[in-house]
Amino acid sequence: MKLLVRRLFPYAGKIAFRGGSYKGGEAQDMNYRHAFHAGNFADLLKHAVLLGLLAALRDRGRPLRVIDTHAGAGVYDLEDTPTLKSGEAAAGILRLAGTDEACDPQLQILMAEVRAINPVGLRHYPGSPLLAARALGPKDGLIACELRDEEADLLRATLDRHGPRPGPVVRVRTVDGFGYVATVSPDPAASTLVLIDPPYEAGDDYDRVVETVERVLARMPDAVVAIWAPIKDLETLDFLLRRLEAIPDARGYVAQLRLRPLVNPMRMNGCAMIVLGAAETAAAALATTAQLVRLCGETGAQAVVHPLGG
Ligand SMILES: C[S@@+](CC[C@H](N)C(=O)[O-])C[C@H]1O[C@@H](n2cnc3c(N)ncnc32)[C@H](O)[C@@H]1O
């Protein structure tokens, strides 16, 4: 088994794999570093859908409050060793930047954001809190939660450097994002968007996603909640979707980007953005997912967007 893991994943001793980390084939806790994955196909889907949601919610005309439960460092250097070694950005953002194919509107907005922090060349890739901060206005707010001190410090510096001025009220909190967002009070004057993007390396991440969505929607039934999830085998995703669907007020859609047929559950074969609320953004999410399938998919890749709940 160890040999198989090493053949499939040449950096298996060093990299925390999204959706389950492996060290010599064994799972370990809190090893996750997003730098390995920054700008990969999964980031492109998550960030393009996020930008679509931010635009749709800002169009509602009320102040927008964004809570990013797993924020990360905010920007990633594509020339750093982990990013270069994994090759994931090369098969993601760098491929998108080099394509001649007409880009779908959400990916165009993402590309514009990438260009904005790269006046020359393409070396830096933005993370979710930076994209959110740049999409928000002075009446809006962003709360970015990050458990690791080091990432949280980097995020503060990133937002100072690249955040818009005048920009939203931004708070970076070094806390457990699941626990934090579940206690946030409703704000009847504002729209609320919650992004939940855990590493799925802790055994209970799926349980905590479900419990957190339950608690958030119990306090704020109108909140829009976007959840990123890996696709390795279908039953793990389906089990998550069934549990989410059982939550009162959990209605929306799921955008699945399947990079390849799901024949090897040891690999990350794709990813999903699960969006609760803002059903009007589903068509845009389908267009984005379909373009990413054309750009990054292997033979048998599929874009699948379907309703959830309701
Ligand atoms: C997938 S990365 C986030 C990427 C980011 N959302 C983006 O799109 O740019 C997950 C991050 O969550 C952090 N993390 C892990 N467990 C956490 C928790 N319980 N609360 C807050 N942050 C956590 C990790 O340190 C890591 O930086």
The ligand as a Tripos MOL2 file, in Angstrom:
@<TRIPOS>MOLECULE
LIG
   27    29     1     0     0
SMALL
NO_CHARGES

@<TRIPOS>ATOM
      1 C1         -8.2990   25.0310    2.3640 C.3       1 LIG1
      2 S1         -7.4030   26.1440    3.3080 S.3       1 LIG1
      3 C2         -8.2590   27.6460    3.0900 C.3       1 LIG1
      4 C3         -8.1380   28.2310    1.7440 C.3       1 LIG1
      5 C4         -8.9210   29.5230    1.6030 C.3       1 LIG1
      6 N1        -10.3200   29.3550    1.9920 N.3       1 LIG1
      7 C5         -8.8670   29.9920    0.1690 C.2       1 LIG1
      8 O1         -9.7640   29.6170   -0.6250 O.co2     1 LIG1
      9 O2         -7.9580   30.7350   -0.1720 O.co2     1 LIG1
     10 C6         -7.9250   25.7080    4.9300 C.3       1 LIG1
     11 C7         -7.3390   26.6130    6.0080 C.3       1 LIG1
     12 O3         -8.0720   26.3810    7.2020 O.3       1 LIG1
     13 C8         -7.1910   26.4120    8.3110 C.3       1 LIG1
     14 N2         -7.8850   25.6700    9.3770 N.ar      1 LIG1
     15 C9         -7.8830   24.3390    9.6310 C.ar      1 LIG1
     16 N3         -8.7710   24.0590   10.6010 N.ar      1 LIG1
     17 C10        -9.3630   25.2380   10.9450 C.ar      1 LIG1
     18 C11       -10.4000   25.6130   11.8500 C.ar      1 LIG1
     19 N4        -11.0090   24.6950   12.6290 N.pl3     1 LIG1
     20 N5        -10.7640   26.9190   11.9250 N.ar      1 LIG1
     21 C12       -10.1640   27.8570   11.1490 C.ar      1 LIG1
     22 N6         -9.1820   27.5600   10.2710 N.ar      1 LIG1
     23 C13        -8.7970   26.2830   10.1660 C.ar      1 LIG1
     24 C14        -5.9200   25.8080    7.7850 C.3       1 LIG1
     25 O4         -4.8020   26.2440    8.5610 O.3       1 LIG1
     26 C15        -5.8880   26.3440    6.3480 C.3       1 LIG1
     27 O5         -5.1830   27.5650    6.2720 O.3       1 LIG1
@<TRIPOS>BOND
     1     1     2 1
     2     2     3 1
     3     2    10 1
     4     3     4 1
     5     4     5 1
     6     5     6 1
     7     5     7 1
     8     7     8 2
     9     7     9 1
    10    10    11 1
    11    11    12 1
    12    11    26 1
    13    12    13 1
    14    13    14 1
    15    13    24 1
    16    14    15 ar
    17    14    23 ar
    18    15    16 ar
    19    16    17 ar
    20    17    18 ar
    21    17    23 ar
    22    18    19 1
    23    18    20 ar
    24    20    21 ar
    25    21    22 ar
    26    22    23 ar
    27    24    25 1
    28    24    26 1
    29    26    27 1
@<TRIPOS>SUBSTRUCTURE
     1 LIG1         1 GROUP 0 **** ****
